[in-house]
Every structure is written in structure tokens, then in C-alpha cells.
Amino acid sequence: MKTKYLSILLVVGTLIVGIVLGAVGNGALQNKRTKELTKIRRPGGFTEFVMRNAKPTDEAQRADIEEILRTYGERYRELGGTHQLEMRALGDSLIQDLGSVLSDDQLNAVEDAMTSRRRRFDDDDGDRRKRRSPRKDEAPGSDG
């Protein structure tokens, strides 16, 4: 009987250790990926990324690669700015439309989840609830 409990304890303990090691390993892997993305997103980071992977054979090739990346970098910046503006507008429209069918608590939860990352970049006070359309059971212009 004692051996049976010891065996069960050993199996459960092994499972717990495996779960903990897996979680720690996964966290370390995610941190590594996040750091790599952060490096790529900073100024000059994408160029470093390409150079590190392409391993240019000489300075002439390096200069050619940098020129090509400079040209494409300008276009990426243009697209990135447009994309961000379009995503914000789409998100604002979504919140406005959801405001007509969700309760205030539901709308606040959805809005907070959607805007938590971008709130620090907003120039306004961040309170988009002021711009939402009224719910079906609200009169237009009521606070509610």
C-alpha cells in the first residue's frame, strides 16, 4: 500500500515538474522572440536583421543591400503609417457600432481590451465612450 502511494506521488511530482519546466521554457522562448521583434522594429533594426541573415560577402554587396533597404524602408514607413490610421479608424467604428447593442460594462470590457496597447499613443484623453452611438434603449445625447 505504501509503495502504491509513493508511486502515485512520484508520477504526480514528475508531471508537476514537467509542467513548470514547460511553462518556464515557453516563457523564455516568448521573451526571446519578443526581443528579436523589438530589435527589428527600432530604427536600423530591420537592416541589421537582413545583414545578419544575408551575411554580405564584401563592402560593395553591403552597400548595395543598404541602398535597396533604404528605398524599401521609405515605402514600409508610408504603409505602416497608413495601416495604423486605418486600423484605428476601423477599431473606432467597431466600438461605435457595438455600442448600440452592448451594455456599458460589456462595451467597456471590449473597448479596454482593444485599446489597451494603443491608448498611450492617443493624443486625446483616450475616452472613446464619448463618441459611441447610443444603445437601443438610450435616448441620443443621454449619458449612459
matplotlib code that plots the C-alpha trace (Angstrom):
import matplotlib.pyplot as plt

x = [0.0, 2.8, 4.5, 1.3, 1.1, 4.8, 4.4, 1.4, 3.3, 6.3, 4.2, 2.3, 5.5, 7.1, 4.1, 4.2, 7.9, 7.3, 4.5, 6.6, 9.7, 7.5, 6.0, 9.4, 10.8, 7.9, 8.2, 11.9, 11.2, 8.5, 10.8, 13.5, 11.0, 9.7, 13.2, 14.0, 10.9, 11.7, 15.2, 13.8, 11.2, 13.7, 15.5, 18.0, 16.9, 15.5, 18.7, 20.7, 18.4, 18.8, 22.6, 22.9, 21.0, 22.3, 26.0, 27.3, 30.5, 32.1, 31.5, 30.2, 27.5, 26.8, 26.3, 24.0, 21.9, 21.7, 20.6, 17.8, 16.7, 16.7, 14.4, 12.0, 12.2, 10.6, 7.8, 7.4, 7.1, 4.5, 2.4, 2.9, 1.5, -1.4, -2.1, -2.1, -4.5, -6.9, -6.7, -7.6, -10.5, -11.8, -11.5, -13.3, -16.1, -16.4, -16.6, -19.3, -21.4, -21.0, -22.2, -25.7, -26.0, -23.8, -24.3, -21.9, -20.0, -19.7, -18.7, -16.1, -14.6, -14.3, -13.0, -10.4, -9.2, -8.9, -7.3, -5.0, -2.0, -2.6, -4.0, -0.6, -0.2, -3.5, -3.3, -6.8, -8.0, -8.5, -12.2, -13.8, -17.0, -18.0, -18.1, -20.0, -23.5, -26.3, -27.6, -31.1, -32.6, -30.9, -32.1, -29.5, -27.4, -28.0, -25.1, -25.4]
y = [0.0, 2.4, 1.6, 2.5, 5.9, 6.6, 5.6, 8.0, 10.8, 10.2, 10.3, 13.4, 15.1, 14.4, 15.8, 19.0, 19.4, 18.9, 21.5, 24.0, 23.4, 23.7, 26.9, 28.4, 27.2, 28.6, 32.0, 32.1, 31.3, 34.0, 36.6, 35.8, 36.2, 39.5, 40.8, 39.9, 41.7, 44.7, 44.9, 44.7, 47.5, 50.0, 52.3, 50.4, 47.1, 45.6, 46.4, 44.7, 41.7, 41.4, 41.9, 39.3, 36.7, 37.6, 37.8, 40.1, 38.9, 42.3, 46.1, 46.6, 44.0, 45.5, 49.0, 47.6, 45.9, 49.0, 51.1, 48.6, 48.5, 52.3, 52.5, 49.9, 51.3, 54.5, 52.6, 50.4, 53.6, 55.0, 51.8, 51.5, 54.9, 54.4, 50.9, 52.3, 55.1, 52.7, 50.2, 52.9, 54.2, 50.6, 50.0, 53.2, 52.3, 48.8, 50.2, 52.7, 50.0, 47.7, 50.5, 50.2, 46.5, 46.1, 47.2, 49.8, 47.2, 44.9, 47.8, 49.0, 45.5, 45.1, 48.7, 48.3, 45.0, 46.6, 49.9, 48.9, 48.7, 51.9, 54.1, 55.5, 56.8, 58.7, 62.4, 62.8, 61.8, 58.2, 58.1, 56.8, 56.1, 59.7, 59.1, 55.9, 55.6, 55.3, 51.9, 50.9, 51.6, 55.0, 58.4, 60.1, 62.5, 60.8, 59.8, 56.3]
z = [0.0, 0.9, -2.4, -4.4, -2.8, -3.3, -7.0, -7.4, -5.7, -7.9, -11.1, -9.9, -8.9, -12.2, -14.0, -11.9, -12.6, -16.3, -16.4, -14.5, -16.8, -19.9, -18.7, -17.9, -21.2, -23.1, -21.3, -22.1, -25.8, -26.0, -24.4, -27.0, -29.8, -28.4, -28.0, -31.6, -32.9, -30.7, -32.3, -35.8, -35.1, -33.9, -36.4, -38.3, -36.8, -40.0, -41.8, -39.1, -39.3, -43.1, -42.9, -40.1, -42.2, -45.6, -44.4, -47.2, -48.8, -49.2, -48.7, -52.2, -51.6, -48.2, -49.8, -52.4, -49.8, -47.7, -50.7, -51.5, -47.9, -47.7, -50.7, -49.4, -45.9, -47.0, -48.6, -45.4, -43.3, -45.6, -45.5, -41.7, -41.1, -43.4, -41.9, -38.3, -39.2, -41.0, -38.1, -35.6, -37.7, -38.1, -34.4, -33.6, -36.0, -34.5, -30.9, -32.1, -33.8, -30.8, -28.5, -29.9, -28.8, -25.8, -22.2, -20.9, -18.9, -22.0, -24.2, -21.7, -21.5, -25.2, -25.7, -22.9, -24.4, -27.9, -26.9, -24.1, -26.4, -28.3, -25.6, -24.8, -28.4, -28.5, -28.4, -27.0, -23.5, -24.6, -23.7, -26.8, -25.0, -25.5, -29.3, -29.3, -30.7, -28.1, -27.2, -28.4, -25.0, -24.6, -25.9, -28.1, -26.0, -22.7, -20.5, -20.1]

ax = plt.figure().add_subplot(projection="3d")
ax.plot(x, y, z, "-o")
ax.set_aspect("equal")
plt.show()
